[in-house]
Amino acid sequence: MQFYFAPMEGVTGYIYRNAHAAFFPHIDKYFSPFIVANQHEGFKSKEMNDVIPEHNEGINLVPQLLTNNARDFIHTAKRLKQLGYGEVNLNLGCPSGTVVAKGKGSGFLAKPEELDRFLEEIFSEQVMKISVKTRIGKDAPEEFFRLIEIFNRYPLEELTIHPRIQKDFYNNKPNLSVFEQAIKLSAHPLCYNGDLHSMKDYQEFTGGYPGIDTVMLGRGLVMNPGLVQEIRDGVKLDKQRLKAFHDEVYAGYQKILFGERNVLFKMKELWFYMAPIFTEHGKYAKKIKKAGKLQEYEEAVNRLFLEQELM
């Protein structure tokens, strides 16, 4: 089985990725939070910092692009190729309202004819390998059957399917009946993404779909950074390693961000996912959320690690 780390905007940037790869070296591919493709000469500084090779040494990173404009995609892919990348991933999954309103991410799925023309143009350039991460539709699961016909026309490196529609966001359960049809219909290697939050989730999924040999984990892996190690080696996450990992991420943000408020914002976002893996985490999570100074934050985190256990 191959394990991919899904991109999560604001969470899985290069500071987090480097710390994760150092403490949990079990990920086959990391995907960058999306880059908004354009035809300008340079990346935004935030995007450049996230993908430059010196910030991703020893990490198999695939940059993800967000756009519905073929020329923008091609121009940005060429710049990434100059940085040494051999694959880019097209984001057709983001459910954010602001993204969808612009016809990008999963909003692009509502325009199959435009998507078809877009794919034809970007593959005609043959800049590099192109993989796709998609939802099964914008408004209805039935949209997927038109979409898979379109995907099958082009030489995708891989197709990652999150079997929800845009309107689901992350609610409801993944539509596994549509995913089963995707297995039968797809001309490309498939990667599954969606609600693999625990060893139990993983075992249930692989038991039902033994032919799938690649999965992408996102929220479950941020919640439990050691989940893939547990799956692969049977080694459960321990507090000492999690604390060391946390401290590495925390120190990394303090080096690159100006002001306590910005560091706290990043760490609080991380604890939104991680806190629930601790016993009786509620009051500690509240203190972390309310912390206005780094000292207050550190005291709350240290008490959580000292007084509670991992579930």
C-alpha positions as CSV (number, residue, x, y, z in Angstrom):
1,M,0.0,0.0,0.0
2,Q,1.1,3.5,-0.8
3,F,0.2,6.3,1.5
4,Y,-0.2,9.9,0.5
5,F,-0.6,13.0,2.7
6,A,-3.5,15.2,1.5
7,P,-2.9,18.9,1.2
8,M,-4.7,21.0,3.8
9,E,-4.6,24.8,3.4
10,G,-3.0,26.5,6.3
11,V,-1.9,23.2,8.0
12,T,0.4,21.1,5.9
13,G,2.9,23.6,4.6
14,Y,6.6,23.0,4.5
15,I,7.2,23.6,8.3
16,Y,4.7,21.0,9.2
17,R,5.8,18.6,6.3
18,N,9.4,18.7,7.3
19,A,8.6,18.0,11.0
20,H,6.3,15.2,10.0
21,A,8.8,13.6,7.6
22,A,11.5,13.7,10.3
23,F,9.4,12.0,13.0
24,F,7.1,9.9,10.9
25,P,9.0,8.9,7.7
26,H,6.3,6.6,6.3
27,I,4.6,8.8,3.7
28,D,5.2,8.0,0.0
29,K,4.0,11.3,-1.3
30,Y,3.1,14.7,0.2
31,F,0.9,17.1,-1.8
32,S,1.3,20.8,-1.3
33,P,-1.6,23.1,-0.4
34,F,-2.9,24.4,-3.7
35,I,-1.0,27.1,-5.7
36,V,-3.3,29.4,-7.6
37,A,-1.9,29.1,-11.1
38,N,-1.2,32.3,-13.0
39,Q,0.9,33.7,-15.9
40,H,3.0,36.1,-13.8
41,E,6.7,35.7,-13.7
42,G,7.0,34.7,-10.1
43,F,5.1,32.9,-7.4
44,K,3.8,34.6,-4.3
45,S,6.4,34.5,-1.6
46,K,4.3,32.1,0.5
47,E,3.8,29.7,-2.4
48,M,7.5,29.9,-3.4
49,N,8.6,29.2,0.2
50,D,6.4,26.2,0.3
51,V,7.7,24.5,-2.8
52,I,11.4,25.5,-3.2
53,P,13.6,22.4,-3.1
54,E,15.6,23.6,-0.2
55,H,12.5,23.6,2.0
56,N,11.6,20.1,0.9
57,E,14.8,18.1,1.0
58,G,14.2,14.4,1.2
59,I,10.5,14.8,0.7
60,N,8.6,13.4,-2.3
61,L,6.4,16.5,-2.9
62,V,3.8,17.0,-5.6
63,P,2.7,20.6,-6.0
64,Q,-1.1,21.0,-6.4
65,L,-2.5,23.7,-8.8
66,L,-5.9,25.4,-8.6
67,T,-7.2,27.0,-11.8
68,N,-9.7,26.7,-14.6
69,N,-7.5,28.4,-17.1
70,A,-5.3,26.1,-19.2
71,R,-2.7,28.7,-20.1
72,D,-2.3,29.6,-16.4
73,F,-1.9,25.9,-15.6
74,I,0.7,25.4,-18.3
75,H,2.7,28.5,-17.4
76,T,2.8,27.5,-13.7
77,A,3.7,23.9,-14.4
78,K,6.6,25.0,-16.5
79,R,7.9,27.1,-13.7
80,L,7.6,24.2,-11.3
81,K,9.4,22.0,-13.8
82,Q,12.3,24.5,-13.6
83,L,12.4,23.9,-9.9
84,G,12.9,20.2,-10.5
85,Y,9.3,18.8,-10.2
86,G,8.2,16.0,-12.5
87,E,4.5,15.9,-11.5
88,V,1.7,18.4,-10.7
89,N,-1.7,17.7,-9.3
90,L,-4.9,19.4,-10.5
91,N,-7.3,20.4,-7.7
92,L,-10.9,19.5,-8.7
93,G,-11.9,18.8,-5.1
94,C,-11.8,22.0,-3.0
95,P,-15.3,22.6,-1.8
96,S,-14.7,26.2,-0.5
97,G,-17.5,28.6,-1.4
98,T,-15.1,31.3,-2.6
99,V,-13.2,28.8,-4.8
100,V,-16.4,27.2,-6.2
101,A,-17.9,30.7,-7.0
102,K,-15.0,31.3,-9.4
103,G,-15.6,27.9,-11.1
104,K,-12.4,26.4,-9.7
105,G,-11.8,23.3,-7.5
106,S,-15.0,21.2,-7.3
107,G,-16.8,24.1,-8.9
108,F,-15.1,23.2,-12.2
109,L,-16.9,19.9,-12.2
110,A,-20.2,21.6,-13.0
111,K,-18.8,22.6,-16.4
112,P,-17.8,19.3,-18.0
113,E,-17.4,20.7,-21.5
114,E,-15.1,23.4,-20.3
115,L,-13.2,20.9,-18.2
116,D,-12.8,18.6,-21.3
117,R,-11.3,21.5,-23.3
118,F,-9.1,22.5,-20.4
119,L,-7.7,18.9,-20.1
120,E,-7.2,18.7,-23.8
121,E,-5.1,21.8,-23.8
122,I,-2.9,21.1,-20.8
123,F,-2.2,17.5,-22.0
124,S,-1.3,18.8,-25.5
125,E,1.7,20.6,-24.0
126,Q,3.1,17.5,-22.3
127,V,4.9,19.7,-19.7
128,M,5.1,17.0,-17.1
129,K,3.1,14.2,-15.5
130,I,-0.4,15.4,-14.4
131,S,-2.5,13.7,-11.7
132,V,-6.0,14.8,-10.7
133,K,-7.7,14.9,-7.3
134,T,-11.5,15.2,-7.7
135,R,-14.8,14.9,-6.0
136,I,-17.6,13.0,-7.7
137,G,-19.5,16.0,-8.7
138,K,-20.7,19.4,-7.6
139,D,-24.4,18.9,-7.0
140,A,-25.2,15.3,-7.6
141,P,-23.3,11.9,-7.5
142,E,-24.7,11.1,-11.0
143,E,-22.4,13.8,-12.4
144,F,-19.4,11.5,-11.9
145,F,-20.3,9.2,-14.8
146,R,-19.9,12.1,-17.3
147,L,-16.7,13.2,-15.5
148,I,-15.1,9.7,-15.7
149,E,-15.7,9.6,-19.4
150,I,-13.7,12.9,-19.7
151,F,-10.9,11.7,-17.4
152,N,-10.5,8.5,-19.4
153,R,-9.7,10.4,-22.5
154,Y,-6.4,11.8,-21.1
155,P,-3.2,10.2,-19.9
156,L,-3.5,11.0,-16.2
157,E,-0.7,9.8,-14.0
158,E,-3.3,9.0,-11.3
159,L,-6.8,9.8,-10.3
160,T,-7.5,10.5,-6.6
161,I,-11.2,10.3,-5.8
162,H,-12.9,11.8,-2.8
163,P,-16.3,10.3,-3.2
164,R,-18.4,13.3,-2.0
165,I,-20.0,16.0,-4.0
166,Q,-19.1,19.7,-3.4
167,K,-22.3,20.4,-1.4
168,D,-21.4,17.7,1.1
169,F,-18.2,19.6,2.1
170,Y,-17.0,17.0,4.7
171,N,-20.4,16.0,5.9
172,N,-22.3,12.8,5.2
173,K,-20.5,9.6,4.4
174,P,-18.3,9.1,1.4
175,N,-20.3,7.6,-1.5
176,L,-18.7,4.2,-1.8
177,S,-21.2,2.9,-4.3
178,V,-19.9,5.6,-6.8
179,F,-16.4,4.7,-5.9
180,E,-17.1,1.1,-6.7
181,Q,-18.3,2.2,-10.1
182,A,-15.1,4.2,-10.5
183,I,-13.0,1.1,-10.0
184,K,-14.8,-0.6,-12.9
185,L,-14.9,2.4,-15.2
186,S,-11.6,4.2,-14.7
187,A,-8.8,3.8,-17.2
188,H,-6.3,5.1,-14.7
189,P,-4.7,4.0,-11.4
190,L,-6.9,5.1,-8.6
191,C,-6.2,6.5,-5.2
192,Y,-8.9,6.7,-2.5
193,N,-9.4,9.7,-0.2
194,G,-12.1,10.1,2.4
195,D,-12.7,9.5,6.1
196,L,-9.7,7.2,6.8
197,H,-9.3,8.5,10.3
198,S,-8.2,5.4,12.2
199,M,-6.7,1.9,11.9
200,K,-10.3,0.6,12.0
201,D,-11.4,2.9,9.1
202,Y,-8.4,1.7,7.1
203,Q,-9.0,-2.0,7.8
204,E,-12.6,-1.7,6.9
205,F,-11.9,0.1,3.6
206,T,-9.1,-2.2,2.5
207,G,-11.1,-5.2,3.4
208,G,-13.8,-4.1,1.1
209,Y,-11.5,-2.9,-1.7
210,P,-8.5,-5.1,-1.8
211,G,-7.6,-4.0,-5.3
212,I,-6.9,-0.4,-4.3
213,D,-3.2,0.0,-3.4
214,T,-3.0,3.7,-2.8
215,V,-4.8,5.8,-0.2
216,M,-4.6,9.5,0.6
217,L,-5.1,10.6,4.3
218,G,-5.8,14.1,5.4
219,R,-7.7,15.1,8.5
220,G,-7.1,11.7,10.1
221,L,-3.3,12.0,9.7
222,V,-3.3,15.5,11.1
223,M,-5.3,14.3,14.0
224,N,-2.9,11.3,14.5
225,P,0.5,12.1,12.8
226,G,1.6,8.5,13.5
227,L,-1.4,6.8,11.9
228,V,0.5,5.5,8.9
229,Q,3.3,4.1,11.1
230,E,0.6,2.3,13.2
231,I,-0.9,0.8,10.0
232,R,2.4,-0.2,8.5
233,D,4.3,-1.3,11.5
234,G,1.7,-1.8,14.3
235,V,3.5,0.9,16.3
236,K,1.0,3.2,18.1
237,L,1.7,6.9,18.6
238,D,3.2,7.7,22.0
239,K,3.1,11.0,23.9
240,Q,6.9,11.5,23.8
241,R,7.1,11.4,20.1
242,L,4.0,13.5,19.6
243,K,5.4,16.1,22.0
244,A,8.8,16.2,20.2
245,F,6.9,16.5,16.8
246,H,4.8,19.3,18.2
247,D,7.8,21.1,19.5
248,E,9.5,20.9,16.1
249,V,6.5,22.4,14.4
250,Y,6.2,25.1,17.1
251,A,9.8,26.1,16.8
252,G,9.6,26.2,13.0
253,Y,6.8,28.6,13.1
254,Q,8.5,30.8,15.6
255,K,11.5,31.1,13.2
256,I,9.5,32.2,10.2
257,L,6.5,34.1,11.5
258,F,6.5,37.6,13.0
259,G,4.6,38.1,16.3
260,E,3.1,35.8,18.9
261,R,-0.3,36.1,17.4
262,N,0.7,34.6,14.1
263,V,2.4,31.7,15.7
264,L,-0.6,31.1,18.0
265,F,-3.0,31.1,15.0
266,K,-1.0,28.4,13.3
267,M,-0.7,26.2,16.4
268,K,-4.3,26.6,17.4
269,E,-5.4,25.5,13.9
270,L,-3.3,22.3,14.4
271,W,-4.8,21.6,17.8
272,F,-8.3,21.8,16.4
273,Y,-7.4,18.4,14.9
274,M,-5.0,17.0,17.4
275,A,-6.8,17.7,20.7
276,P,-9.5,15.0,20.4
277,I,-6.9,12.2,20.4
278,F,-6.3,12.9,24.1
279,T,-8.5,11.8,27.0
280,E,-10.6,14.5,28.6
281,H,-9.1,17.0,26.3
282,G,-12.0,19.6,26.4
283,K,-10.8,22.0,29.1
284,Y,-7.2,21.9,27.8
285,A,-8.4,22.6,24.2
286,K,-10.3,25.7,25.6
287,K,-7.2,27.0,27.3
288,I,-5.1,26.5,24.1
289,K,-7.8,28.3,22.1
290,K,-8.0,31.2,24.6
291,A,-4.2,31.6,24.9
292,G,-3.1,35.2,24.0
293,K,0.6,34.7,24.7
294,L,3.1,32.0,23.9
295,Q,3.7,31.4,27.6
296,E,0.0,30.8,28.2
297,Y,-0.1,28.5,25.2
298,E,3.0,26.5,26.3
299,E,1.5,26.1,29.8
300,A,-1.7,24.7,28.4
301,V,0.0,22.3,26.1
302,N,2.4,21.1,28.7
303,R,-0.4,20.4,31.1
304,L,-2.3,18.4,28.5
305,F,0.7,16.2,27.8
306,L,1.4,15.8,31.5
307,E,-2.1,15.1,32.8
308,Q,-3.8,13.3,29.9
309,E,-3.2,10.2,27.8
310,L,-3.6,9.4,24.2
311,M,-6.8,7.5,23.4
